[in-house]
Amino acid sequence: MKATKLRKAVCVTALAVSMTVGLTACGQKGAAALTTEEILADMKEYTAESGTVSIQLEDGWTTQDLGLDTWLGVQSKTGSHEVVVTQLPKNQYNGTVETLDDLKVMMEESFQMTDATDTDAPEVPGLTNISAIICNISSGTATGEAYIIYGESDYAFYMLAYSAGTITDDIKASFNASCSTLKETPVEEENNFTTEMTDTIRWFNATYAILTKANNCNLEYFGGMAANEENAEINKTSLESSWGVTDRASADETMNWILSEGHRADFKSTMQTLVDAGIQNAAADGRKDFILENFEVTDEEAQHMADMYGYYEQYGENAIDAWDYCRALSLTGFYFHAGYYTEQEALDKAMEIAQLLQPLYTSWDEAMNSYLHGYEYWAEESSEERRAIYEELKADADSIYNVDWNLAFEKTW
């Protein structure tokens, strides 16, 4: 079940109180001079209620109820030291915590962190983008120091925190050793998608992989997620709010619109209007002023239209076509998950759209460039963040974009 925003806020607040009760300066002595193996020799494994995350800590500590089954709280015998491991599965917190920075902001506000100082971060198995700070935390009348480590895996965002009156080198060494034992055991989701994942379906997935990644969903699933009842409800809600799609009839109507017109039709019409007004005779750095002189638009709108004309001039009237076709491909997955298309209908439609899209470009770079230009046209904002996602996905050793753009599609369903 997804935790609601209210529930998460309550749990975080309770956690902040829990972490700052009775903080005093104590802890292991001499740990900084020991090897990791020596430190771990007297430790035992503690596991969150969900069973999805565990860590080794000093034997004899007591687990605490933090209100969420993927969060683990463990307190020393005297209550003066506490370790908290927060695991936020990405598929459960979409819309609330979408990036590691979102998690940091949430925790900083909840723990009233002050005087944060960056410190060397340890390696934590399975986590990337790891950073660490030492800071003061405060809740009510209790205060203390905390050593906090942030990181993420494909499955979840993490904060690993050790609180005490004073964070010493021995505490850091001990906690670093503990963090080296972090174990992630993701829950296997029910998935009712029956077709074997092939390069053809991966090609479909790649066309909307930027959106999938932005939504913290799974690139290995058709439509970005497992097919089950929970995700059906998520897709129904999302389709209604984002597309106005509520049933099979409105799903078909939207699909027909995006394939026959989409935003590319409006783009072509807008560009033709600019040409008819004579924008092609204006210097590149004078296009904004030309638009302001000839159309009733704001300064920001004029700049946006001038930028879009630059794409039109460079790439022609089909400059943003991939935007529509990639979104149409993503809709096939969303429709399947919502139950508006059967699995075969969704894959058949995806194949149809892919065969329209593929001949328009010679590479993923060309297609995604068009997609991102279309995003800018529609959103009227920079595509910098989405372009960064694309570059990050391309750089992965097992990148979704390793599938050949010119793949010969094969129907296996």
N, C-alpha and C positions, 0 to 999 in steps of 0.2 A: 504494500500500500504506500502511496505517496504521502509524506508528511505535509500538512498544510503550512503556509507561511507563518500562521499564528502559532501553530504547535512548535515549529522550529524556533521561533523567537522566544517562546517560553522556555524551551529546553536550553537554549544558549544562555539565557539569563540565569537559569538555575545552575548551569555549569560554571558560570563566572563566580557565583557565590561559593560553590563547592570547592573550586580550586584555590580560594583565598582564605579558607578557614584555618586558623591556628598555624600560620606559617612561621617557622623558626629556622635558624641556621643549624642544620645537622646533616647527616647523610654519610655515605661511605667515605672512609679515609684511605688515602693512598691509591685510589683507583687510577689516577693519572699515570702512576708508575707501573701499572699492571698491563698485561696483554689482554686483548679482547677475549681470548679463550679463558684466561684466568678470571676475568670479571664475570663471565657467563657461567662459570662452574657452579656457583651457588644460586643460580636463578631458576625460575620456573616459568612456564608459559601461561599467559592469561589471554582469554578469548572473549570477544564481544558476544552478546547474546545471539546475534544473527549468525555467528560462526563464520563471518566473512572477513574478519581481520583478527590477528593475534600478535602478541609481542612477549618477549621474556623480560621479567623484572624480578626484583628481590623476592625470595620465598617468604611467605608469611604476611604479605600485604593483603588488603581487603578490597574487593571490587565494589564499585559504587553504581547506583542506578542513575543514569544521566538522562533518561527519558526517551532515548532513541536506541534501537537495538543494534545499530551499526557503530555506536559510539562506546568506547571502553574507558572507564574511569577506575583507577587503582590507587589506593591510599596506604601510606606507611602505617605501621602499628601505632605510632604516636599521633598520627593525623597531621604531622608537620610537613610531610612531603606528599605530593600527589602527581601522578602521571595521567594524562588524558590523551587518548588517541581518537580523533574524530575522522571517521570515514564517511564521505558524502558521495554515494554512487551517482555518477553523472546522469544516468537515465531517470533518476528520481528527483533531482533538484534542478532540472532544466527550467529556466525562467526565474529562478531564485539565485542560484550559484552557477554561473555559466563559465566562469574562468577562475583560475587560481587567485587572481587579484580580488575577485568578488569574495572569495573565502577570507582573504586577509582583512578586507574591510569589515566584514561581518564580525570576525573574531576581535579585531582591534577595538571596535565599538562596544562589543559585549563585555570584554575584559578591562575596558578603560585603560588600554595600554599607553604608557608614556615612556619617554627617554629610551626609545628603542635604538639599539646599536647592532649593526650587522656583525655577524661572526662567522667563522668558517663552518660550512655545512658538511655533515658527514655523508657518506654514501649510504643510501637506503635501498635495499634490493627491490627492484620493480618500479621505483619512482624516478621521475625526471623533473626538470625545472626546480631542483631542490634549493632552498635558501634557508637561512637561520638567523635568528635575532635573540638578543638578551634584552629584556625590558622589565619595567615595573608594571604590575597589574594591581587594580584596586576595585573593591566592591564593598560598599558600605564603609565600615570602620576598619576592615581588614586590608592589609597591604602586604606585598612581597615581590620577589623577583621570579621571573620565568624564563626558561630556555625553550624557545619555540622553533620548530622545524616545519616548513611547508614543502609539499611536493604533490605530484599527481601521477597516476597511472592511466592506462586507457579506460579503466573501469571507474575510478573514483578520484576525488580530491582529498587531500589529507592535511591535518594539522596534528603534530606530535608535540606535546607540551609537558615539561617538567617544572613544577612550581615548588619553591622553597623560600625561606627567609632571605637567603643569599645563594646565588648560583656560583659555586666554586669550580675550579678546574677538575676536581675529583667527580663532582656531580656531572659535569659535561662528559667526562670520559666514560662514566658509568652509563649515562643515557645514550651516548653514541654507540656503545656496545649493544645496548638493548635494541636500538633502532636497526642495527644490522640483522636482527632476528625477525623483523616485521614480515608477516606472512599474510598475503591477500588470497582469499578463496571466494571468488565471485559466485554469486547465485546463478545457477543454470536456469535460464528463462524457458518457459514453455514456448515452443515455436511450432505453429501449425502450417508453416510453409513447407510444402512437400517436394518441390523441385530441387534437384541437385544444383549447387552453385557452380556455374560454368563461367568461362571468359565472356560469353555473350551477356550474361546477367551482370557480371562485374562491369562490363562496358556501360550497361544501363546505369548502374550505381555510380560510376565515375562521372556521369554527366551532371549529377546533382550532389557530388561528394562535398563540395564547398558548403552547401546548405546543411548536409548531414553532419559535418564536423562542427559547424557553427551552432548546431542544436545539440551537440554532445551526444549524438546517436552513433549507431554502429555501421561502419562502412561495409561490413561483411553480410549484412542482412538486406534483402530486397526491400526498398522503402525505408531503410535505415533502422529498422527495429524488428524484434521478434513478433510473429503473428500470434496474438493471444487476446483474451477478453479485455484485459487492462489497457493494452495499447489500442484496441479498437475504440474504446471510449475516449482516449487521448486524441486519436485522429479525428473522431467525429467532432469533438469540441474545437480542435484546431481548424478543421476545414470550414466549420460554420463561421468562426470568428475571422479567419483570414480570406476566405473565398466566398462565403455565403452559400456553401454547399451543405445541404441537409439530407439529401436522399439521392436515389439513382437518377432521377430526372434532372435535378440541378447539377449533379456531377457531369452528366452528359452535356448539358447546356454549356457549362464552363469549359469542358474539354473542347467542344466544337468551336467556341469563341477563340480560345488560345491558339488552336491549330489553323483557323481561318483568318484571324485578325491579330489578336494579341496586342502587345504594346508596339510591335514593329509597324503595324499599320498606322498608328498615331504618329510614330517617329517619322515615317516617310511623309505623311501629310504635313507635319510641322516643318520638316526640312524643305519641302516644296514651297511652303508659304514663305520661308525665308529667302529662297531662291527667287521667287516671283517678285519679292520686294527689292532684290538686287544686292543681297549680302555678299555675293561672290565678287562684287566689285570693291568691297571694303578690304582694307589691309587686315591681316590677322589680328594685330593688336588694336584694331579699331572696330571689331565686330560688336563688342559689348555696347559701345556708344551708338553704333548704327541701329542696334535693336532698341535701345532706349529712345532713340529719335523717331522710330517708326512704329513702335508698339507700346501699348499701355501695360507695362510690366515693371516690377520692382528691380532695383539694382541687382539683387541676388538672382532673380529669375533671368535677367538679361545675361549675366555671366554664365549661368547654367546652359542657356540656349546657345550661347557662343561656343562653349565647350563641346556641346553636342554637334554643332555644325562642323567643328574640327574633325570629329569622328566620321561624320557623313562625307566630308571632303576626302578623307584618307581611305575610308573603307567602302564608300558607296551606300546606296539605299538599304542594303542588307546588313549594315554595320552591327545591328543588335539582334539579329534573327536567332542566335543561339540562346539568348535570354528566354525567349518564348518556348523553344523546343526543349530546353533543359528543364524548364519548369513543368512543361507538359509531361515529361518523363517522370519527374518527381510525383506528379499527381497520380500516375498509374499506381505507384506504391502506396500512396496515402489512401486512394480509393479502395485498394485491396484490403488494407488494414482496417479501414472503417466498415468494410463489408458491403460497399457499393459495387465493387467488381469482384468476380470470382478470381482465383489465382490464374486460371488460363486466360480469362478476359484481360486481366491486367498485363500479363506477359505478352499477349498478342498485340495489345495496344502499344506497349513499350517497344516492341519490335517494329511496328509500323512507324512510330515516331523516329526511332533510331535510323531507319532507312531514309527518312526525309532529312535528318540532320547530318549524317555522315558525309554525303557528297558535297556539302557546302564548305567544308574545311579540309585541310590536309594534315592537321595535327591537333593534339590537345591544347597546345598553347594558343593556336588560332581560335579554336572554339571557345576556350575559357576567356580569352580576351574579349570576344564578342559578348559572351555572357556577362562579363563584368561591366562592359560599356552599357549593356541593357539595364543592369542593376542601377547604374548611375542615372540613367535616363528616368527610370521609374521612381527611385528613391530620392532623386535630386540631392544626392550627397556623394561623397567620395567612396570609392570601392576599395580603399587602401586596406582596410581590415580583412576584407574577403580575399583580396589579392594575396595578402600575407598568408592566409589559410591555404590557398592554392600552392604557394611556393613551399610551405611546410609539408603539405601532403606529397608533393613531387619529390621532396628530399628524402622521404622515408625509404629505407632499403627495400621494403615490400610494398611500395607505393601502389595505390589503386590505379594510378596512371601508368603503371608498367604494362597494362593491357594495351595492345596495339590499336591505335586510332583506326587504322584501315582493316581491322579484324573482319573476317568473313563470318557473319552472324550465322548461328546454328540454332534451330528450334529443337529443344530437348524436353518440352513439356506437353 
